[in-house]
Amino acid sequence: MSDSDSRIDGGGAAWARVVALWFCCAGTLGLQYAFGALYVDLLVEFPEAGRGATAAVGGICVGVMDAGAIGAGLVMAKIGERRCCMLGAALTSAGLLASSY
């Protein structure tokens, strides 16, 4: 067995990355696709908007996330994956905090 085969799983650092990825995916995709749970409440809160306009909010949100992947890929190429992920987490946290007001 060579030295490279002795740590195939990458150790604790690799598992820390797996957990961090899980939180990133749960945070981004979980927030995006939770719109379905809010849809009925939004229809009740804004009855004059109608179903189409209310549904468009969720569609626009997912579309912006998908289009933002292009910019995120460029940022990752420039500053690295870890820094890009931390920047995204900071921007997401700031956005969620701002939207609560």
Salt bridges, closest charged atoms under 4 A:
none
